[in-house]
Amino acid sequence: MKPIIPFTSKMQAFYIGCIGFITLLFINACTPSKSSNENQAFYYWKTQYQLNSFEKEYLKKKGIKKIYLHCFDIAVENNLPKPQGVLRWKEAPIHKIEYIPTVFIQNDIFKQADTNLLNELAQNCFSLCGQIMGSQQLPLQEMQVDCDWTASTRDSYFYFLKCLKQKRIIVSATLRLYQYKYADKSGIPPADYVSLMCYNMGTMKKDHNENSIFNKKDLQAYLQATKSYPLPLNIALPIFNWTLLYSNQMFKGILYKTPMVENKYWKRISEIKYICVQAHFDSNCQRNFYPNESIRIETISKKDLEQALHTIQHYVKNSKNEIIYFDLDSSKIRHCLY
Amino acid sequence: MKSFTSISIAAKFAIVCISLFASFTLKTNACGPDFTGWQFSWLLEHYNYQHPLFDYQFDPSNRFYSKSWAPYTEEREAVPDKIRHNLSQWRTYLKLPLSIHDTVIRQFIYHDSNLALQKQSPISKFIDTKSNAEEIWQYLLLMNAYKNELLPSDGIWDYSSYTNVVGYDTVATFTAKCERMLQSSKEPFVKWRLLYLILRATHFNKYHDKAAQAFETYYPMISQDHSLAQYWCEGMYAGALLRMKQYDKAIYYSARAFANCPDQKMEAMNTYLFSNRNWKSALPLCKDASDSVYVAMLEGANEPLPNMEFANMVYQKNPGSEILKFLWLREAHKMEEYWLTKNKYETKNIHYLDYDHPIDMDSFYVSAHILSQFIELSNSILHHNGNIPAKVSVANSLAYYYYKTGDYEKAQNLLEKITSLPKDEIERKQFELLSALLHLKKSNQLETEKFVSLIQYFKSIASGQTNNHVGYYLLYNEIAPYYLAKKDTLATFWTYTYANCFDADSFHLYASDYSPESFNYSNYATYLLNQQFSIETVQQLKQQFLARKGRTEFETYLIQGTKFDEGATLFDLVIARKHMLAERWDQALSMYDALPASFTTIMGPNPANSSINDYMEDAGQKNSYTIKQILELALKLKSNADKVNEGNATDKLLYATVLYNLSFYGKNHYILDNHWNQYGSNAVYYDFDSIDTHIYCNDKDYYEMPFHKSYQNYFRLTASEKYAKDALMSLKTAEEKAQATFLLAKCWQKRCPRKTKFNTEYKYWEDVSDYVGYSLKNPLLQKTCQPLLRIPLCKNGFSIPVVITKCM
């Protein structure tokens, strides 16, 4: 569960203004400044590996050396774990870049898993990653596991990570903000390092006007007053956008394509929120929209990213000296990083 | 993350509170709350794709009380059912005895992937007895070839199973074999299945034109046996046509597949929805009434606005069709939504149909003659000579419409017309329900036995299904208002309490939601409880609950159905809180051991902490105060603060701080309400939206809570202000004076009224309360800030600048 901290723009303006003012008067002198010289990396989260020329040029120009490559998800099907969205290579990887296979695992998998299943899952997961990497003659030396584990699944998940570690590879795990803040309760995953996901801090399941991907106040609330994390850590930042769909104010899902909203079918009611006012079929999303539905088009700006970085640098020791952007996509890079 | 107050306890407590609040407030108003929007159950709720929990429910085979509350999970639930239809066809064709279980057939058809395995099956001998055994084995050979050659391997952890692509050569080789066999085959059963293999191989590998070509070639050559496989082929053809953008024919064939393939309805509907949905363009292709009916249904099942066109057309074409009942009920449901949404507080428009310019539903129903068409069609159906399937439902639903609009005579007449008609269980219960309600309205007498029977029936419907809620509806909207009208507060209380327990699961469906705001009703309930009920009344309720006996048999039934895990301690909690609100800390303390453990085990920060930043503390060291310690501290500080002694200014300040922190805005507010959220911060209270939820219970349009003195008093701000003002007059040090001033400023800040303004750009009512702007104008804050901005840090760490930035 994520915190819900509504924050109006006026309050935000005041807050930021106040902080700025007070900072100038009293705090600034005491705040250590940090430079932003972290290595940049990317998550690649599409199901087909194929980069366009812009993306290749950007990687080259920025000297990107690492890509966390989403290889597949693991979901429950017929009570058994099954890989989904398995990556297909549409072109050869770039040989100067290190690819870290990354696997997203549904938390449900760990709810009723016994050690036999977890051992087998780790073996299968390792094997499939190896096959995906091997198909392009890439070695499998490291894996990252992405799972939103909870108190009830922690033990199983950690056992799974230990099984993976027995494969003699480097294993890293993603870390949600609440798992970072409440490390005592969430536990420390048995991984070589963690990637702190500094996004998805609001609730997407509630129909409001706020951006659930990122807001500074929530980020601060998560990061402050926490003792340093006991594992090496790098930072994952969002450069993604999504469109959230609500029906009768209830969250229905994520639309990975944004419907065309500049028309008579939609009414804009806030900077990011639209309400469908007439039933229609949207060809972008290939679905019908109905008048009881609303969407929230969430994105993150370059300014937001800079703010996020500043805040993170203030509170968190990026011991891996690495920032991973989620995710590698030319339109997102143009919007957020360029 | 562990919450400070368990959600279930909070919900249970809220049930008591909301029941108490409801019974008392409504006693004074002598009218029940209207059911508003989608929050509550409707009698006619079915086939409603606009329900938040599912997209649409279009399956006409679902009956009146459909399971429309369950989300439509095609994959999870429908798959075995789908397979069942095909298994049944094989069983019939091969004349398999019942001793051969479905699982054997399933293994044979779906899992055995080679003839050697299949020949070991007990089914093989039944094939061999058929005159065309060779042909069937040949077909099975091809079916296995399809599975082995044209489907990915079963090795889900084998990467090759995801990367292999079936090229056209492979597809063509396979389909050529199928075609050769199809041309020589004699049996339609086998022929349709061979054609289906061809269509699958081509269509699923994106050779849509080849699929269409194969269908058009072979479809006329196979005799139509109306088998599942025939309609599978038609559905697959519709899919290919859709990809080729030949929408008219795609709609026609998807309608046929929908009508005739019980296992392919979802796919058929999707084909339609992905087309241009110009359903009328497909009508000329229809060869009989059944086809036309299903074409109309495809669109009618998705039409959000009132529109009698579909039901009218189906009635004209085929009055005996179940589709008529389905489409008519959809329109009846829209009517129900319209009438239930209308009430004295709201316009007659359904706003969500057009957010800024609500559609005038009167225009639809009256000016556009929808209402008259609806009644006219209902009468036509009722007067139809035949015993058509829609008749009883139409009578029930129209009677329900008249009942809701107060025309009890017409409603009664309709019910009388169908008294002797055969009814299924759902229709019969609906008939009994309406009869009981009409009797209640006409004679003002509650037939408790009938209502108990009905309530038990609706309770027996599995939780989560639509009309499980009707019991709740009866209690909440019919029985409780009946007692209210009789000014029987206690009976009303137990009716509401039972109603909420009756429907606890569904109630939680909304109440638990995802956000802490969902529990705000409990604050409101607590407020009213403490404002309106005397301790004696609460004790009386507690005794009734313990004895599980009311003054009447029906009341006893209600109390017996009321379940609280915490039992009477919930009432003790209400009483203890009442003492706390009256600052009778000693009496609250004396009840401490009787309170629910879920309450007493809560830990919180020091309530006398002068750094009032409105944030919850992190779990751990700072939450070191038990409830008991807080009560003891409040008792001690109040005792000192109330003494006539100039030396007690600090205690007054600390006691004022305690009262602030026990308020809704403070760190320890969980003592007096249930709104301690589990997210580690109460910063939500900065936002007026969340404060609104305290002003408005459940629905801000209907339950305006007075933003007056009593409201503020509940949250202890007036008492806090009183002590802080007293303290300020006698405090000696600048730091303490700053603390007192700041506390007063915080109390002042919370009086900010809500203001709205019409936003002309986006055309909606915008909240312009400017909570923060208002705070900046706060003279007490300015008084605090101006001199103290020059003091960066006070002695004990009370830093005004830091507090300003953190708190405001």
Interface residues (C-beta under 8 A of the other chain):
Chain A: M1 K2 P3 I4 I5 P6 F7 T8 K10 M11 F14 Y15 C18 I19 I22 L25 F26 K82 P83 V86 R88 N124 S127 L128 Q131 I132 S135 Y178 K181 Y182 D184 K185 T203 K205 K206 H208 K217 A221 A225 S247 N248 Q249 M250 F251 K267 R268 I269 S270 I275 V277 Q278 A279 F281 Q286 R287 N288 Y290 P291 N292
Chain B: M1 K2 W38 Y49 Q50 H51 P52 L53 I156 W157 D158 Y159 S160 Y162 T163 L273 F274 R277 N302 P304 Y352 L353 D354 Y355 D356 D513 Y514 S515 P516 E517 D618 A619 G620 Q678 Y679 G680 S681 A683 V684 Y686 D687 F688 D689 S690 Y762 K763 Y764 D767 D770 Y771 V772 G773 L776 L789 P792 P801 V802 I804 T805 M808
